[in-house]
Amino acid sequence: MAFIHKKKTYKYLFAAAFIILAFLMILSSTMGAANISFIESIKIMVSKIPWIDRLVEDENIRKSYRLIVLNVRMPRIFLSALIGTGLSIVGSTFQGMFRNPMADPYILGISSGASVGATIAIVLGLGGMVGGLGIIALFAFMGAILTALVVYNIARVGNRVPTLGLILAGVAVGFFLSSVVSMLMFFNRNQLERIVMWTMGSVSTATWSQVGILFPVVISGSIVILAFARDLNAMSTGEETAKSLGIEVERVKKILLAVSSLIIAFCVSTSGVIGFVGLIVPHSIRLIFGSDQRVVIPFSAVAGAIFMVTCDTLARNLIPPSEIPVGAVTSLIGAPFFIFMLYRNKKKVI
């Protein structure tokens, strides 16, 4: 009975979190140089929903407001939410799989690989679009995927992928690639500002095409990871224990690594390197709700989206008309909050 009651409570809390996310997304669409009211923003969005659009009177709303909300702000807000969801779910997966509360989406060096790819594209002066993604984003994606493959093959022992070996390989490759980026920056100082801005993370160039590409990857990847929530629960107690429960640990690990790497690669290729989201969000959720991945994963998804939308809204509104890289804001807000959470829950962490 207690389990059923707790399950029902989680459903209500999840619904409440989802409503908060929706409210924040609408509120964020009203904030910026153009002073658009909350009601106007809702009317503009509802006017694009088939059948419901007839119930809304939006003749008095300026055309420029429609363009700003629909073509500038909403793609950015949706992209932020998707990136927050993706990074948080991967963070939760890695923390459970590696049994390390400090594990995050960048522990395998994939973000460093994306940085190298993007930096090479910037240094070569490549631009333009291919299939809805910029050339720089495509180079970042290729760098991320190649790094994931290299790290996996370095750590692999036969058909096994030892957890410690994987983490060490990821850290080593990540440091090496970070050094490559530093060298490229040193020898190409005329492109320094562009490289630094990319490595600090931003969604200022978000488009609906990017949202359309990222949405199926993040959602389908999240569903796959959630399907392995019970296996992750068992693996978090130790691989030997998981094997004794009949779980094919190596197979599960390979699937989760592949799906997680794909999510990270797509997220990083569209936004640049945004740190701290995959570390603090799932860990904070775990401190509040416990370590059951069936609860941690879905709540991390929504909380990650809320966190990223909030940070990006602040990034573009704190010092107008300038914009702060969202990666700097996530760290600036995330670090003190994370310290506060750790301080309040010291006994749980131990």
N, C-alpha and C positions, 0 to 999 in steps of 0.2 A: 504493500500500500504506500509506503514511504517513497519507493522508487517511482511509482506512477504519479504521485503528487509532485515529486521533484521534476519529472519529465514535463508535466503540465506547466509548472512554473517556468521552466526553461523556454517552452513554446511562447508563453506570454512575453517573457523578457526579450526573446529574439524578435517577435513581432514589434515590440516597442522600439528596439534598436533599429529595425528596418524603417519604421516611421520617422525616427530621428534623422536617419540618413536621407530620406526623401525630403524632409523639411529643410535640412542643411543644404541640399543640392538646389532647391528652389531659392532659398535665401541667398546662396552664393551667386546665383544668376542675376540678382538685383544689385549686386555690389560692384562698383567700378566707376570709371569716369562719367559714364552716362547714368543719370539718376532715374532708374526704372523701379517702379513700385512692386511690391510683392504680388498684388492682385494682377497687375499688368503682365508680370512674368508668367503667372499661372495661366492667364488667358492666352498668351502667345503659345505656350506649350500645349495647352488643351486644344487649341485651334488646329493642331496638326494630327490629332487623334481622330480616325474615321468614326462617323456616326455621332460622336459626342460633340464634334466641332460645331454642329448646327445650334447647340444650346448656348453657345458663347457669343456675346456681342463684342467684337473687337475692332469695329470700324474706326474708332477714335484713337487707336494706338498707332504711333508713328511707324512708318516703314523701316526707318533706321533702327528703331528699338527691336523690331522683329529680327533684322539682320544680326544685330549685336547678340541677342539672346540665343537665337537658333544656330548661327554660323560661327560665332566667336566663343561665347561663354559656355554653352552647353556641351560642345565637343570636349572642351578642356575639363569640365567638371566630370563628365562620364569617364574620360580617360584617366583622370586622377583616381576616381573610385575603383576602376578596374585594376590599376597598378597597385593601389593599397590592398585590394583583395588578394591579388596574385602574390605579392611579396609576403603578406601576413600568413597566407595558407602554406606557402613554401617554408617560411620560418617555423611554423608549428610542426610541419612534417619533419624538418631537419632536427629540431629540438627533441622530438620523440624518437626518431630513428637513430640519432647519434648519442642519445641519452645525455645531452649537454645543453643546459639552459642558455648558454651563450652562443649557440649555433644560430646562424642567420642565413638568408639566401646567398650571401656572398662568400660563405666559408669555403666553397670549392674553387674560388678564384674566377668564377664566371663573369663577374662584373668587371674585373681587371681585363679579361679577354675582350669584353665589349668595348672597354675604354681604348684598348690598343687598336681595334678595328676602326672605331670612330675617329681616333687621332690620325691614323694613316689616311683615311678619306679626307679629313680636313687639311692635312699637310699637302696632299696631292691636289688640293683645290677642286675636289669633285663635288658636284651639286646635282640638282634635278631630282626627278621622282621616277620610281619604277614600281608599278603595281600598287600605288597608293602610299608607298613608303619612300622616304628620302634615301638617296645613295648612302649618306652617312649612317642612317639607321640600318640599312642592309649590311654595310660593312661591320657595324656593331653586332648585328645578329650573327653574322658568320664568325666573328671573333669569339662570341660567347659560346656558340655550339662547338667550334673547334677546341676551345679550352676545356669544355666539359668532356669531350672525347679523349683529349690528352690526359687529363687528370684521372679519368676512369681507367685508362689503359696502364698508366703508371702504377695505380693502386691495385690493379687486378692481379690475383694470384691464382692461376688456373681458371676455374669457373667461380671462384669466390672473390668478394670485394670486402676485405677487412675494413671495419669502420675507422680504426685509428689510422691505417694507411691512407684511406681516402681523405681524411681531414688534413694529415700532414702533407700529402701531395697537393691538395688544394691550396693550403697556406703557402707552400714553397713556390708553386707556379704563380699564385697571385702576387707574391712579392716580386718575382722576376718580371712579370708583365707590368707591374706598377713602375718598376725601374725603366722599362722600355718606354713607357709613356713619358716619364720624367726626362729621358734623353731626347726624345722627339720634341718635347717642349723647349728644351735648352737650345737645340739646333734650329728651331723654327719659331723664334720669338715674335715674328710678325703675326703668327696665328695663335699666340699664347692666350689671348682673351677668349677666343672661340673654344679652344680646347678646355680651358678652366671652367667656362660656363657649362660645357657639356658634361664634364666629369662631376660637377656639383648638382646636376639634375635639374630639369625644367620640362614643363608641359605647355610652354607658351606658344608652340607651333602646332598644337593639337588640331586634328581634322576629323571629320566623320569617317573618313577612309581608315584612319588609324584605329578608331573605335571599332569599326567593323571588322578589322583584322584581329585586334586584341580580344574582343568579346568572346568569340567561340573558343579561343585558346584557353583563356582564364576560366571560363565557365565549365567547359568539358574537362579540363585538367583538374579543377576543383572537385568535380563529381567523381572522377577516378580516385583521387586522393581520399575523399570522404568514404568511398567504398572500402578502403583499406584501413579505416579507423580502428577497427577491432584488432587487426594485425599490428598496428602501431602501438596500441595499448600493451599488447603482449611483448613486443620488441623493446619497449621502454623499460621492462623489468629485466631484460637480458636476453641475448640471442639464444642461449642454451635453453632457457625457460620457454621461449617462443617455439623452439624446435620440438620440445617435449609436448607442447600443445597441438602439434601437427601442422605448424605453419612453415611453409617453404620460405625461409628467411631470405636466402640469396635471390630467389625469384622476385619476392616482394620488394627487396631493396633495389633491384635493377629497374623494376617498373616505376617505383617512386622517384628514383634518381633521374630517369629519362623524362618523366612528366614534369618534375620540378625544374630540371634544366631548361626544358622547352618554355615553361612559364617565365622563368627568369630572363631567358634570352629575348623573348618577345617584349617583356616589360622594359628591360634596360634599353633595347633598341629604339623604343619610342620615346623614352623620357630621359635617358642618360642615367647616371649612377645616383640613386636615391637611397641613402643608408638609413639604418636605425629602425625603419618600419617593420621589417621582418624579425627584428630582435625584440623590440619592446612590446609590440601589440600582442603576439601570442603568449609571451611570458606574463604580461599583465593579466590577460584573460585566464591563464593557468593559476595565477595567484588568487583570483577572485572565485573561479568556478571549480578548481581542482584540475587534475591531469587527464581526465577522460577525453580522449581525442574526438569522440562522437559529439562532445559539447564544445571543446576547444576550437576545432576546425571551423564550424559554421559561425561561431561568435567572433573568431579572429577575422573571418572574411568581412563581416559587416563592420566590425570595429576598425579594421584596416582601411576600409573605404571611408568611414567617418573621419578618421585621423588624417588621411591624405587630402580629402576635400577641404577640411579645415585649414591644413597647412598651406595648400595652394591658394586658398582664398586670402589668407594673411600675406602670402608671398607677393600677390599682385595688388594688394591694397594698403600695405603698411606705409610705404613711402612713394606715393604716386608723384609723377608719372613713371618713375623707375620701378623695376621689378627685382625682387630678391630671388635667387635660385631656390627652388622648393626644397632641395636637398639640405640646404643650410638651415631652413626653417624646421624641417623634421628633426634635425639634430638639436637645434636650439630649444625646441619644445620638448622633444622626446627624452633627452638626457636628464633634466631636472625631474620630470614626471617619473621616469624609471627609477631614479635614486629615491624619490619619495615612496614609490611602491615597494621597493626593496627594504627601506627603513621600516615601513609599517608591517611588513610581512617577513621579517628576518627569520623567525622560527620555521616558517613554511619553506623558505628557501633552503635552509639547512636540513 
